[in-house]
Amino acid sequence: MHSVRRDLGMLRDRRFALLLAVRTISVLGSGFAPVALAFGVLALPGSTATTLSVVLTAEALPMVAFMLVGGVIADRLPRHRVMMAGEGLNAAAYLSLAAMMLTGWAPVPALVTAAAVSGVATAIFFPALTGIVPDVVPTERLQTANALLGLGTNISRVAGLVLSGGAVVLLGAGWSLAVSGAMFAVAATMVTALRLTPAERAAAERHSVLADLREGWREFASRQWLWVVVAQFSILVMAVQAAHGVLGPLVAKESLGGAPAWSAVLAGEAVGMIAGILVTLRLRPRRPILVATLLTLPTALPYLLLGSSAPLWAVVAAAVVMGICFDVFGVLWNTTMQREVPPEALSRVSSYDALGSLMFGPIGLLVAGPVAIAIGPRPALLACAVIVAGVSLLALLSPGVRGLRAPVEETVEEPVAAAPDGTPAEAGA
């Protein structure tokens, strides 16, 4: 039995506690950024919705384009230093945006450049984050570590989104962006203390970038469960982006009461995200990818209910279920990747995962509006629900998805203690 005492005992490990603090502060900064950036850009003289689209696209495209390169870098260099570089670039980008907003000098090319730097920073940071967890905690603690990281991430994300609205009203978009940049700078400074032993960060034999990418692709493609679920998510995310970004707000505006109703749906999802992490602290499935894939089926519920003219309370309840399912999926998925993929290739494999899962998302946003005009937002939402459920069922046909088993974890009665050098050690071992 995995007790709460044992789970929270991981916080006594200095390095894991530091990683959790870095991630929590970084996500809090990320939570401030979108609201402040959107309202800051729209408030500029002569700015339009097109201006905001250009700036946001300038951030999104480099993130996708550099994701694979970020994976190569994180597998070649000490991952805590790569994370520091990513956080530092994000700090520079958002402090530059803040300066533009506060001074009033904000030409579009300068905004686009700063946004692009932020996109590159994200592409550098995330593969290193996925890869560093097994460097910091032992294998049998990976799921608990991912759950605690997810709990801190979700709480910070919700807090950032809530606080950012008030900060923009009270301080203005410029100062809110400065707060975001300062949080990234703090995270970059803190991660310098996350020193890994030479054995943990030993670099693999040096090859060209293309050779490293080919090796990462071989690791990715050789695992059926991995590429099947990534293919599933490439379509699933496209449908979710269309439903969450365009179609859901349209239905909320037309018949559910507008922005407050859609905020209630998002709040329900946020509650589910936090509850889902608490579930993963207890859940230890023998077939983690099978359970994770099964949990993607209920994520179609909010779209099915919205498309069927269900009452708001039912949609909010379904959003809670969606949040739980997605978060349990995320923890099981990351833990399985960290267990099954060799450490020296983990960041590259995670970059292929991120690229494949997200690459069709912008298409969902792009086609959602025209489809809503052509057939109506409710039928379009029903179509999204069918797509989500359909690709999930197809993924379940894969023997690799159904058959992958987790290793039997050791039974440990006492919580993790921290050795004098900060490395995790079992009490009484």
RODOMI-32875 format. One record per residue (C-alpha): residue number from 1; x, y, z. Coordinates in steps of 0.02 Angstrom, whole numbers, padded with zeros to 5 digits. Layout:
N
[NUM, [X, Y, Z]]
...
// end
This chain:
429
[1, [00000, 00000, 00000]]
[2, [00069, 00168, -00051]]
[3, [00035, 00282, 00096]]
[4, [00023, 00471, 00091]]
[5, [00166, 00476, 00215]]
[6, [00277, 00381, 00096]]
[7, [00227, 00490, -00053]]
[8, [00258, 00654, 00038]]
[9, [00421, 00582, 00103]]
[10, [00493, 00615, -00069]]
[11, [00493, 00800, -00026]]
[12, [00634, 00763, 00097]]
[13, [00747, 00728, -00052]]
[14, [00829, 00896, -00082]]
[15, [00850, 00875, -00269]]
[16, [00671, 00820, -00300]]
[17, [00604, 00960, -00190]]
[18, [00710, 01083, -00289]]
[19, [00647, 01014, -00456]]
[20, [00468, 01028, -00393]]
[21, [00496, 01208, -00339]]
[22, [00576, 01254, -00506]]
[23, [00433, 01178, -00604]]
[24, [00300, 01257, -00494]]
[25, [00374, 01432, -00509]]
[26, [00400, 01412, -00696]]
[27, [00219, 01360, -00725]]
[28, [00157, 01504, -00618]]
[29, [00253, 01620, -00734]]
[30, [00178, 01532, -00884]]
[31, [00005, 01556, -00810]]
[32, [00031, 01744, -00802]]
[33, [00097, 01757, -00978]]
[34, [-00052, 01719, -01095]]
[35, [-00177, 01840, -01019]]
[36, [-00050, 01980, -01000]]
[37, [00019, 01955, -01175]]
[38, [-00153, 01949, -01257]]
[39, [-00220, 02105, -01171]]
[40, [-00054, 02195, -01188]]
[41, [-00045, 02168, -01376]]
[42, [-00228, 02212, -01404]]
[43, [-00206, 02373, -01305]]
[44, [-00065, 02436, -01416]]
[45, [-00108, 02580, -01535]]
[46, [-00166, 02512, -01702]]
[47, [-00165, 02332, -01642]]
[48, [-00299, 02211, -01701]]
[49, [-00344, 02030, -01676]]
[50, [-00231, 01993, -01825]]
[51, [-00084, 02070, -01733]]
[52, [-00114, 01954, -01586]]
[53, [-00128, 01804, -01703]]
[54, [00038, 01849, -01783]]
[55, [00125, 01863, -01614]]
[56, [00052, 01699, -01549]]
[57, [00095, 01609, -01711]]
[58, [00273, 01676, -01696]]
[59, [00283, 01590, -01528]]
[60, [00201, 01426, -01581]]
[61, [00297, 01391, -01741]]
[62, [00474, 01395, -01667]]
[63, [00415, 01287, -01525]]
[64, [00364, 01152, -01649]]
[65, [00512, 01179, -01765]]
[66, [00644, 01167, -01628]]
[67, [00565, 01030, -01522]]
[68, [00671, 00891, -01600]]
[69, [00829, 00995, -01585]]
[70, [00785, 01024, -01403]]
[71, [00778, 00837, -01377]]
[72, [00950, 00814, -01453]]
[73, [01023, 00952, -01344]]
[74, [00946, 00880, -01186]]
[75, [01018, 00707, -01223]]
[76, [01192, 00779, -01257]]
[77, [01213, 00904, -01115]]
[78, [01178, 00902, -00928]]
[79, [00990, 00922, -00922]]
[80, [00986, 01043, -00777]]
[81, [01093, 01162, -00879]]
[82, [00978, 01143, -01029]]
[83, [00829, 01183, -00917]]
[84, [00922, 01335, -00852]]
[85, [00951, 01395, -01030]]
[86, [00767, 01372, -01073]]
[87, [00707, 01465, -00919]]
[88, [00835, 01602, -00949]]
[89, [00778, 01627, -01129]]
[90, [00597, 01635, -01071]]
[91, [00644, 01765, -00941]]
[92, [00733, 01870, -01073]]
[93, [00586, 01855, -01193]]
[94, [00452, 01908, -01068]]
[95, [00555, 02045, -00988]]
[96, [00582, 02114, -01164]]
[97, [00395, 02107, -01199]]
[98, [00364, 02194, -01033]]
[99, [00486, 02332, -01076]]
[100, [00399, 02359, -01243]]
[101, [00228, 02371, -01161]]
[102, [00289, 02489, -01025]]
[103, [00383, 02606, -01141]]
[104, [00255, 02605, -01280]]
[105, [00388, 02558, -01408]]
[106, [00318, 02394, -01475]]
[107, [00340, 02371, -01662]]
[108, [00269, 02209, -01726]]
[109, [00439, 02139, -01783]]
[110, [00508, 02163, -01606]]
[111, [00354, 02080, -01529]]
[112, [00370, 01935, -01652]]
[113, [00556, 01914, -01612]]
[114, [00527, 01908, -01424]]
[115, [00383, 01786, -01446]]
[116, [00491, 01676, -01557]]
[117, [00627, 01671, -01425]]
[118, [00497, 01611, -01300]]
[119, [00445, 01473, -01421]]
[120, [00625, 01415, -01440]]
[121, [00646, 01419, -01250]]
[122, [00496, 01304, -01228]]
[123, [00564, 01184, -01359]]
[124, [00728, 01176, -01265]]
[125, [00652, 01159, -01092]]
[126, [00521, 01023, -01106]]
[127, [00624, 00877, -01173]]
[128, [00751, 00911, -01036]]
[129, [00614, 00913, -00904]]
[130, [00549, 00742, -00957]]
[131, [00723, 00669, -00960]]
[132, [00784, 00738, -00795]]
[133, [00655, 00654, -00684]]
[134, [00738, 00480, -00692]]
[135, [00905, 00567, -00657]]
[136, [00836, 00635, -00494]]
[137, [00727, 00495, -00423]]
[138, [00744, 00305, -00422]]
[139, [00642, 00202, -00544]]
[140, [00517, 00137, -00415]]
[141, [00474, 00318, -00368]]
[142, [00444, 00383, -00544]]
[143, [00254, 00379, -00540]]
[144, [00246, 00466, -00371]]
[145, [00372, 00596, -00431]]
[146, [00272, 00629, -00590]]
[147, [00112, 00641, -00488]]
[148, [00186, 00768, -00367]]
[149, [00260, 00868, -00510]]
[150, [00090, 00865, -00595]]
[151, [00003, 00921, -00437]]
[152, [00118, 01070, -00418]]
[153, [00101, 01108, -00604]]
[154, [-00089, 01106, -00603]]
[155, [-00107, 01209, -00445]]
[156, [00015, 01338, -00514]]
[157, [-00069, 01341, -00684]]
[158, [-00240, 01374, -00607]]
[159, [-00168, 01503, -00486]]
[160, [-00076, 01590, -00627]]
[161, [-00230, 01602, -00736]]
[162, [-00335, 01668, -00591]]
[163, [-00205, 01792, -00527]]
[164, [-00154, 01855, -00699]]
[165, [-00326, 01929, -00733]]
[166, [-00319, 02031, -00574]]
[167, [-00138, 02078, -00605]]
[168, [-00179, 02146, -00778]]
[169, [-00320, 02251, -00705]]
[170, [-00219, 02316, -00557]]
[171, [-00044, 02329, -00630]]
[172, [-00069, 02330, -00817]]
[173, [-00009, 02207, -00947]]
[174, [00171, 02272, -00947]]
[175, [00202, 02245, -00762]]
[176, [00111, 02077, -00769]]
[177, [00230, 02021, -00908]]
[178, [00374, 02082, -00799]]
[179, [00311, 01972, -00657]]
[180, [00306, 01825, -00777]]
[181, [00483, 01859, -00836]]
[182, [00544, 01875, -00657]]
[183, [00471, 01706, -00613]]
[184, [00562, 01625, -00759]]
[185, [00723, 01710, -00700]]
[186, [00699, 01643, -00523]]
[187, [00670, 01468, -00592]]
[188, [00827, 01481, -00700]]
[189, [00929, 01533, -00549]]
[190, [00860, 01394, -00439]]
[191, [00891, 01257, -00566]]
[192, [01078, 01294, -00561]]
[193, [01078, 01210, -00390]]
[194, [01008, 01049, -00465]]
[195, [01179, 00971, -00491]]
[196, [01182, 00793, -00555]]
[197, [01324, 00671, -00524]]
[198, [01440, 00636, -00671]]
[199, [01369, 00460, -00690]]
[200, [01192, 00524, -00704]]
[201, [01231, 00651, -00837]]
[202, [01363, 00558, -00934]]
[203, [01351, 00607, -01116]]
[204, [01323, 00478, -01251]]
[205, [01446, 00456, -01393]]
[206, [01445, 00612, -01499]]
[207, [01364, 00605, -01671]]
[208, [01294, 00734, -01790]]
[209, [01124, 00809, -01750]]
[210, [01045, 00710, -01893]]
[211, [01122, 00549, -01830]]
[212, [01056, 00585, -01656]]
[213, [00883, 00619, -01727]]
[214, [00887, 00455, -01824]]
[215, [00937, 00361, -01667]]
[216, [00797, 00445, -01570]]
[217, [00674, 00399, -01708]]
[218, [00729, 00217, -01701]]
[219, [00697, 00214, -01514]]
[220, [00528, 00296, -01542]]
[221, [00472, 00188, -01689]]
[222, [00530, 00024, -01612]]
[223, [00398, 00035, -01475]]
[224, [00224, 00003, -01544]]
[225, [00133, 00068, -01391]]
[226, [00228, 00231, -01405]]
[227, [00198, 00277, -01586]]
[228, [00019, 00212, -01585]]
[229, [-00033, 00324, -01440]]
[230, [00061, 00473, -01514]]
[231, [-00032, 00445, -01677]]
[232, [-00194, 00435, -01577]]
[233, [-00156, 00600, -01492]]
[234, [-00111, 00689, -01653]]
[235, [-00294, 00669, -01704]]
[236, [-00367, 00682, -01529]]
[237, [-00278, 00847, -01494]]
[238, [-00340, 00917, -01660]]
[239, [-00520, 00881, -01607]]
[240, [-00493, 00946, -01430]]
[241, [-00415, 01108, -01494]]
[242, [-00563, 01138, -01609]]
[243, [-00690, 01101, -01472]]
[244, [-00602, 01190, -01330]]
[245, [-00535, 01337, -01427]]
[246, [-00683, 01382, -01539]]
[247, [-00837, 01271, -01535]]
[248, [-00864, 01261, -01347]]
[249, [-00854, 01450, -01321]]
[250, [-00975, 01474, -01468]]
[251, [-01107, 01361, -01389]]
[252, [-01079, 01442, -01219]]
[253, [-01107, 01614, -01295]]
[254, [-01262, 01561, -01391]]
[255, [-01357, 01462, -01260]]
[256, [-01268, 01436, -01093]]
[257, [-01243, 01613, -01030]]
[258, [-01083, 01670, -01112]]
[259, [-00911, 01688, -01035]]
[260, [-00962, 01643, -00856]]
[261, [-01031, 01476, -00917]]
[262, [-00873, 01434, -01013]]
[263, [-00767, 01488, -00863]]
[264, [-00867, 01364, -00758]]
[265, [-00825, 01226, -00882]]
[266, [-00639, 01270, -00877]]
[267, [-00645, 01279, -00687]]
[268, [-00722, 01105, -00682]]
[269, [-00583, 01040, -00791]]
[270, [-00455, 01122, -00675]]
[271, [-00532, 01039, -00523]]
[272, [-00523, 00873, -00614]]
[273, [-00341, 00902, -00658]]
[274, [-00297, 00921, -00474]]
[275, [-00405, 00773, -00422]]
[276, [-00327, 00666, -00558]]
[277, [-00154, 00689, -00486]]
[278, [-00216, 00632, -00316]]
[279, [-00286, 00476, -00401]]
[280, [-00117, 00435, -00477]]
[281, [-00035, 00436, -00306]]
[282, [-00140, 00281, -00268]]
[283, [-00160, 00200, -00439]]
[284, [-00030, 00071, -00491]]
[285, [-00101, -00022, -00643]]
[286, [-00013, -00177, -00704]]
[287, [-00044, -00123, -00885]]
[288, [-00020, 00066, -00877]]
[289, [-00036, 00107, -01062]]
[290, [-00196, 00005, -01078]]
[291, [-00272, 00098, -00930]]
[292, [-00208, 00266, -00994]]
[293, [-00284, 00237, -01166]]
[294, [-00450, 00180, -01093]]
[295, [-00455, 00343, -00995]]
[296, [-00452, 00444, -01155]]
[297, [-00627, 00379, -01200]]
[298, [-00720, 00481, -01065]]
[299, [-00635, 00641, -01124]]
[300, [-00765, 00646, -01263]]
[301, [-00904, 00674, -01135]]
[302, [-00902, 00865, -01124]]
[303, [-00913, 00881, -01313]]
[304, [-01050, 00751, -01324]]
[305, [-01152, 00843, -01192]]
[306, [-01121, 01015, -01266]]
[307, [-01174, 00951, -01436]]
[308, [-01330, 00871, -01362]]
[309, [-01394, 01030, -01276]]
[310, [-01362, 00960, -01102]]
[311, [-01379, 01078, -00951]]
[312, [-01226, 01172, -00893]]
[313, [-01205, 01073, -00732]]
[314, [-01189, 00912, -00832]]
[315, [-01057, 00987, -00946]]
[316, [-00959, 01050, -00795]]
[317, [-00967, 00878, -00714]]
[318, [-00905, 00800, -00877]]
[319, [-00763, 00928, -00881]]
[320, [-00711, 00869, -00707]]
[321, [-00704, 00691, -00774]]
[322, [-00604, 00751, -00923]]
[323, [-00477, 00836, -00812]]
[324, [-00456, 00681, -00705]]
[325, [-00435, 00568, -00856]]
[326, [-00308, 00678, -00945]]
[327, [-00202, 00699, -00790]]
[328, [-00201, 00514, -00746]]
[329, [-00155, 00480, -00927]]
[330, [-00012, 00605, -00919]]
[331, [00066, 00532, -00763]]
[332, [00052, 00352, -00824]]
[333, [00120, 00402, -00994]]
[334, [00272, 00498, -00930]]
[335, [00312, 00364, -00802]]
[336, [00306, 00226, -00932]]
[337, [00416, 00322, -01054]]
[338, [00543, 00355, -00916]]
[339, [00545, 00170, -00871]]
[340, [00548, 00097, -01046]]
[341, [00658, 00216, -01146]]
[342, [00847, 00217, -01117]]
[343, [00899, 00373, -01019]]
[344, [01021, 00427, -01153]]
[345, [00880, 00439, -01282]]
[346, [00736, 00492, -01171]]
[347, [00734, 00677, -01212]]
[348, [00739, 00643, -01400]]
[349, [00597, 00518, -01386]]
[350, [00495, 00641, -01282]]
[351, [00524, 00774, -01415]]
[352, [00454, 00657, -01549]]
[353, [00308, 00625, -01432]]
[354, [00273, 00811, -01411]]
[355, [00294, 00850, -01596]]
[356, [00182, 00707, -01653]]
[357, [00047, 00741, -01523]]
[358, [00034, 00928, -01556]]
[359, [00069, 00946, -01741]]
[360, [-00113, 00943, -01800]]
[361, [-00180, 01052, -01658]]
[362, [-00171, 01214, -01759]]
[363, [-00271, 01130, -01898]]
[364, [-00412, 01100, -01775]]
[365, [-00415, 01285, -01730]]
[366, [-00406, 01334, -01913]]
[367, [-00552, 01227, -01975]]
[368, [-00666, 01243, -01822]]
[369, [-00736, 01412, -01873]]
[370, [-00781, 01366, -02053]]
[371, [-00854, 01199, -01997]]
[372, [-00960, 01286, -01865]]
[373, [-01028, 01404, -01998]]
[374, [-01062, 01262, -02118]]
[375, [-01150, 01137, -02003]]
[376, [-01171, 01228, -01837]]
[377, [-01064, 01219, -01679]]
[378, [-01167, 01083, -01594]]
[379, [-01153, 00956, -01737]]
[380, [-00969, 01001, -01749]]
[381, [-00947, 00963, -01563]]
[382, [-01033, 00795, -01587]]
[383, [-00910, 00760, -01727]]
[384, [-00766, 00803, -01610]]
[385, [-00835, 00681, -01480]]
[386, [-00845, 00544, -01612]]
[387, [-00666, 00579, -01668]]
[388, [-00599, 00573, -01490]]
[389, [-00688, 00410, -01451]]
[390, [-00650, 00334, -01621]]
[391, [-00462, 00360, -01618]]
[392, [-00456, 00298, -01438]]
[393, [-00543, 00136, -01486]]
[394, [-00425, 00115, -01633]]
[395, [-00275, 00135, -01518]]
[396, [-00343, -00005, -01409]]
[397, [-00328, -00125, -01556]]
[398, [-00138, -00118, -01540]]
[399, [-00061, -00270, -01452]]
[400, [00078, -00157, -01389]]
[401, [-00046, -00041, -01304]]
[402, [-00141, -00185, -01225]]
[403, [00007, -00293, -01177]]
[404, [00141, -00179, -01102]]
[405, [00162, -00221, -00918]]
[406, [00239, -00115, -00781]]
[407, [00376, -00192, -00674]]
[408, [00326, -00253, -00502]]
[409, [00377, -00117, -00381]]
[410, [00469, -00154, -00222]]
[411, [00372, -00139, -00061]]
[412, [00446, -00001, 00047]]
[413, [00372, 00036, 00215]]
[414, [00463, 00196, 00257]]
[415, [00464, 00362, 00163]]
[416, [00611, 00421, 00061]]
[417, [00749, 00501, 00163]]
[418, [00882, 00615, 00095]]
[419, [01062, 00563, 00108]]
[420, [01188, 00697, 00160]]
[421, [01235, 00730, -00022]]
[422, [01053, 00756, -00070]]
[423, [01030, 00590, -00161]]
[424, [00874, 00490, -00118]]
[425, [00899, 00348, 00003]]
[426, [00780, 00225, 00084]]
[427, [00763, 00249, 00271]]
[428, [00829, 00100, 00363]]
[429, [00911, 00027, 00207]]
// end
